[in-house]
Amino acid sequence: MSYVIDYIPLILKGMLLTVEVALLSLFISVVLGMIGALAKLSRSRLAQSAAGIYTTVIRGMPDLVLMTLIFFGGQILVNNIGEKLGLEYIDVSPFVAGVLTIGFIFGAYMTESFRGGIMAVSRGEIEAGYAFGMTPIQVFLRITFPAMVRHALPGFGNNWLVLTKTTALVSVIGLQDMVYNAGLAGGSTRKPFTFYCVVAFLFLIITGISDVGVRWMDRRYSVGVRKS
């Protein structure tokens, strides 16, 4: 097993990159999810239609297909624009492409989680906020958002766990995450099964810590709430 120890630093370096991709993608997905949820609940038919098309298309296509389409298609689009502007060839970073793609994909799933959370907030609480003279922004920040978080946490936690595992797809576009590095190590030693078992164990560690964090958030946002 000495060959495994020799490659552990390389795989741990890839694990750090995996966590970075996951966290940045989560941030983008949360922003897009909130925008999409508010758009779906708005009175604007244009906003509702745009958000509906976004969630329908993204949730209906495989993540791997979207990853390759956005990476290669985005690179072609950027260079076509650059060519018209007289710029030299632009090489799109796999890291940037991976983060944007995963964030864009899970923004659609977060949209539905947040929309359901907002709809679960009691209308009476919102009307009470307006009765106290709060502005719409104050009502959202002080009443709707905190209550929405509690209702959306189960879906949010599930999306985060799936997002974390989806980061393995960035190895397809050449990003040296721990799956990519495990493939290199397995090819060099002809022991791919061993290294992919190590990667599976590391993913379990990440998702296990994440599950503890989500449970803590659930307790934090459920303070004072009576559970049946």
C-alpha positions as CSV (number, residue, x, y, z in Angstrom):
1,M,0.0,0.0,0.0
2,S,3.0,2.3,-0.1
3,Y,2.0,3.4,-3.6
4,V,-1.2,4.8,-2.2
5,I,0.7,6.9,0.4
6,D,3.0,8.3,-2.3
7,Y,-0.1,9.7,-4.2
8,I,-2.1,10.9,-1.1
9,P,-0.7,14.5,-1.3
10,L,-1.8,14.7,-5.0
11,I,-5.3,13.4,-4.2
12,L,-5.6,15.7,-1.2
13,K,-4.6,18.7,-3.4
14,G,-7.4,17.6,-5.8
15,M,-9.8,17.4,-2.8
16,L,-9.1,21.0,-1.9
17,L,-9.8,22.0,-5.4
18,T,-13.0,20.0,-5.3
19,V,-14.2,21.8,-2.2
20,E,-13.4,25.2,-3.7
21,V,-15.4,24.3,-6.8
22,A,-18.3,23.1,-4.7
23,L,-18.4,26.2,-2.5
24,L,-18.1,28.7,-5.3
25,S,-20.8,26.8,-7.3
26,L,-23.0,26.8,-4.3
27,F,-22.8,30.6,-4.0
28,I,-23.7,31.0,-7.7
29,S,-26.6,28.5,-7.4
30,V,-28.0,30.2,-4.3
31,V,-28.0,33.6,-6.0
32,L,-29.6,32.2,-9.2
33,G,-32.0,30.2,-7.1
34,M,-33.2,33.2,-5.2
35,I,-33.6,35.3,-8.4
36,G,-35.4,32.4,-10.1
37,A,-37.7,31.9,-7.1
38,L,-38.6,35.6,-6.9
39,A,-39.2,35.7,-10.6
40,K,-41.5,32.7,-10.5
41,L,-43.5,34.3,-7.7
42,S,-43.6,37.8,-9.3
43,R,-46.5,39.3,-11.1
44,S,-44.5,39.7,-14.3
45,R,-45.4,37.1,-16.9
46,L,-42.1,37.7,-18.6
47,A,-40.2,36.9,-15.4
48,Q,-42.3,33.9,-14.7
49,S,-41.8,32.5,-18.3
50,A,-38.0,33.1,-18.2
51,A,-37.6,31.4,-14.9
52,G,-39.9,28.5,-16.0
53,I,-37.9,27.9,-19.2
54,Y,-34.6,28.0,-17.2
55,T,-35.7,25.4,-14.7
56,T,-37.4,23.2,-17.2
57,V,-34.5,23.1,-19.7
58,I,-31.8,22.7,-17.0
59,R,-33.5,20.0,-15.0
60,G,-34.4,18.2,-18.2
61,M,-30.8,17.8,-19.5
62,P,-28.0,15.5,-18.1
63,D,-25.3,17.4,-16.1
64,L,-22.5,15.9,-18.2
65,V,-24.0,17.1,-21.5
66,L,-24.5,20.6,-20.0
67,M,-20.9,20.6,-18.7
68,T,-19.4,19.8,-22.1
69,L,-21.8,22.1,-24.0
70,I,-21.1,25.1,-21.8
71,F,-17.3,24.5,-21.7
72,F,-16.7,24.0,-25.4
73,G,-19.6,26.1,-26.6
74,G,-18.6,28.9,-24.2
75,Q,-15.1,28.8,-25.5
76,I,-16.2,29.0,-29.1
77,L,-18.6,32.0,-28.2
78,V,-15.9,33.9,-26.3
79,N,-13.3,33.5,-29.1
80,N,-15.8,34.4,-31.8
81,I,-16.5,37.7,-29.9
82,G,-12.8,38.2,-29.3
83,E,-12.1,37.7,-33.0
84,K,-14.5,40.4,-34.0
85,L,-12.8,42.7,-31.4
86,G,-9.4,41.8,-32.8
87,L,-8.3,39.9,-29.7
88,E,-6.0,36.9,-29.6
89,Y,-7.2,33.4,-28.8
90,I,-8.7,33.2,-25.3
91,D,-8.4,29.9,-23.4
92,V,-11.3,29.5,-21.0
93,S,-10.2,28.2,-17.7
94,P,-11.7,24.7,-16.8
95,F,-12.0,26.0,-13.2
96,V,-14.1,29.0,-14.2
97,A,-16.1,26.9,-16.7
98,G,-16.7,24.2,-14.1
99,V,-17.8,26.6,-11.4
100,L,-20.2,28.5,-13.7
101,T,-21.7,25.4,-15.1
102,I,-22.4,23.6,-11.8
103,G,-23.7,26.9,-10.3
104,F,-25.9,27.4,-13.3
105,I,-27.2,23.8,-13.2
106,F,-28.0,23.8,-9.5
107,G,-29.5,27.3,-9.6
108,A,-32.5,25.6,-11.3
109,Y,-32.9,23.2,-8.4
110,M,-32.4,25.9,-5.8
111,T,-35.1,27.9,-7.6
112,E,-37.7,25.3,-6.8
113,S,-36.5,24.7,-3.2
114,F,-36.6,28.5,-2.5
115,R,-39.9,28.9,-4.2
116,G,-41.5,26.2,-2.1
117,G,-39.9,27.7,1.0
118,I,-41.3,31.1,0.3
119,M,-44.8,29.8,-0.5
120,A,-44.7,27.9,2.9
121,V,-44.4,31.1,4.8
122,S,-47.6,32.1,6.6
123,R,-49.4,34.9,4.9
124,G,-50.5,36.2,8.2
125,E,-46.8,36.8,9.3
126,I,-46.2,38.9,6.1
127,E,-49.3,40.9,6.6
128,A,-48.4,41.6,10.2
129,G,-45.1,43.0,9.0
130,Y,-46.9,45.4,6.7
131,A,-49.2,46.3,9.5
132,F,-46.2,47.4,11.6
133,G,-45.2,49.8,8.8
134,M,-42.4,47.7,7.3
135,T,-41.4,48.2,3.7
136,P,-41.5,45.3,1.3
137,I,-37.7,44.9,1.6
138,Q,-37.9,44.9,5.4
139,V,-40.7,42.3,5.4
140,F,-38.6,40.1,3.1
141,L,-35.4,40.4,5.1
142,R,-36.9,40.2,8.6
143,I,-39.9,37.8,8.1
144,T,-40.0,36.0,4.7
145,F,-36.4,35.1,4.3
146,P,-35.7,33.7,7.8
147,A,-39.0,31.7,7.7
148,M,-38.2,30.6,4.1
149,V,-34.8,29.2,5.1
150,R,-36.4,26.9,7.6
151,H,-38.8,25.5,5.1
152,A,-36.2,25.3,2.3
153,L,-33.4,23.7,4.3
154,P,-34.3,20.0,3.5
155,G,-34.3,20.7,-0.2
156,F,-31.2,22.9,0.1
157,G,-29.3,20.3,2.0
158,N,-30.1,17.6,-0.6
159,N,-29.1,19.9,-3.5
160,W,-25.8,20.7,-1.8
161,L,-25.0,17.0,-1.3
162,V,-25.8,16.3,-4.9
163,L,-23.8,19.4,-6.1
164,T,-20.8,18.2,-4.1
165,K,-20.8,14.8,-5.9
166,T,-21.5,16.5,-9.3
167,T,-18.1,18.3,-9.0
168,A,-16.6,15.0,-10.1
169,L,-17.7,16.0,-13.6
170,V,-15.1,18.7,-13.9
171,S,-12.5,16.1,-14.4
172,V,-14.0,15.6,-17.9
173,I,-13.0,19.1,-19.0
174,G,-9.5,18.7,-17.6
175,L,-9.7,20.3,-14.2
176,Q,-7.3,18.5,-11.8
177,D,-9.7,17.7,-9.0
178,M,-9.3,14.5,-6.9
179,V,-11.1,12.3,-9.4
180,Y,-8.8,13.5,-12.2
181,N,-5.7,13.0,-9.9
182,A,-7.0,9.6,-8.8
183,G,-7.2,8.6,-12.5
184,L,-3.6,9.7,-13.0
185,A,-2.5,7.8,-10.0
186,G,-4.4,4.7,-11.0
187,G,-3.0,4.8,-14.5
188,S,0.5,5.1,-13.2
189,T,0.3,2.3,-10.7
190,R,-2.3,0.2,-12.6
191,K,-4.4,0.2,-9.4
192,P,-7.4,2.4,-10.4
193,F,-9.8,0.6,-8.1
194,T,-7.7,1.4,-5.0
195,F,-7.5,5.1,-5.8
196,Y,-11.1,5.5,-6.7
197,C,-12.0,3.8,-3.3
198,V,-9.9,6.5,-1.7
199,V,-11.8,9.2,-3.6
200,A,-15.1,7.6,-2.6
201,F,-14.0,7.7,1.1
202,L,-13.0,11.4,0.8
203,F,-16.4,12.3,-0.8
204,L,-18.1,10.5,2.2
205,I,-16.1,12.7,4.6
206,I,-17.1,15.9,2.7
207,T,-20.8,14.9,2.6
208,G,-20.7,13.7,6.2
209,I,-19.4,17.0,7.4
210,S,-22.0,18.8,5.2
211,D,-24.8,16.7,6.7
212,V,-23.7,17.8,10.2
213,G,-23.7,21.4,9.1
214,V,-27.1,21.2,7.5
215,R,-28.5,19.7,10.8
216,W,-27.0,22.5,12.8
217,M,-28.6,25.1,10.5
218,D,-31.9,23.3,10.8
219,R,-31.7,23.5,14.6
220,R,-30.6,27.1,14.4
221,Y,-33.6,28.2,12.2
222,S,-36.1,26.0,14.1
223,V,-35.5,27.8,17.5
224,G,-39.0,28.5,19.0
225,V,-40.8,26.3,16.5
226,R,-43.0,23.6,17.9
227,K,-42.4,20.3,16.1
228,S,-45.1,17.6,16.1
